[in-house]
Structures are given as structure tokens and as C-alpha cells.
């Protein structure tokens, strides 16, 4: 007893209860609902769907789209594919880290941004590339970063 309950997840749990090969779809749906997959929720899924917790943690750590940390309102994805790398993408990463005081995978203190690095996003002619959510910014230098971040910080404060 004493296990934490997550009534908002009941519809997802019920949909998959008793079925096989459902772990990845369940985790997707739960992450879409909650935003991330913290320990309490992993244990809840394990208990309810009778999947070993070790299997759940293994799947979450294997697939980069699952996260155990809360995510910011916007995801910054800096491409570290070859074309971007040789054009200085690491300097962009360093600039974002400095400006937001976060590391890869972390979220800024105000909850606006989560920093990720990606493989080639398919727009090498624009290298180096930063994606903010689904929008591409290309041919960047570190000096461009603050202007881009400001756009999203302003819109977050306006509630958009
Ligand atoms: S390597 Fe960055 S877009 Fe291709």
C-alpha cells in the first residue's frame, strides 16, 4: 500500500491491460499526457501492467525520445551531425549552455527551454542548425543565439 496513484493515466492503463508487446506505445501515451516519465510513474506502470520495472527503465534509457526529466516549453535541438559539427555546432551548444546555465538534457530554471543535441536533421546546407521545436534556424554563429532565445522567452511570458 501507499503506492502513488495516477488517475489521469487510468484510461491508458485500461486500454493496454492484459495485452502483449505494449510497452513502447504505453510509454509514448503516458509521456504525451504527463510530459515525462518519472520513477513514480514507471513503478505505477510496472505494477498495473505487470511489466518488470527493469524492462521499463531499459526501454526508457534505450530510446532517446523518452525522458525522465520534466521538459521545457520549447525544445532546443542543436545538430551535431558532421556538416554542422565542422561548421562550429559545438560553439552553439556552449553558447546555449552559458546563456541558460544548463547542460544537455536539462531544462532552464524558468521552464522555457530544454537543451538537446541531435544527429543530422537533413538540412546540412544550412549548417550549423538549431531547431526550436519544429522550426529550423541555420547558418548560425554563437552571436545569433541570444536573439533566438529571446523570441521564445517573450512569447512564453505572453502565454503563447
Ligand atoms: S549535419 Fe546538421 S543538418 Fe545535417
Boltz pocket constraint, residues with backbone or C-beta under 6 A from the ligand:
constraints:
  - pocket:
      binder: B
      contacts: [[A, 79], [A, 80], [A, 81], [A, 82], [A, 83], [A, 84], [A, 85], [A, 119], [A, 120], [A, 121], [A, 122], [A, 123], [A, 124], [A, 125], [A, 127], [A, 128], [A, 129]]
      max_distance: 6.0
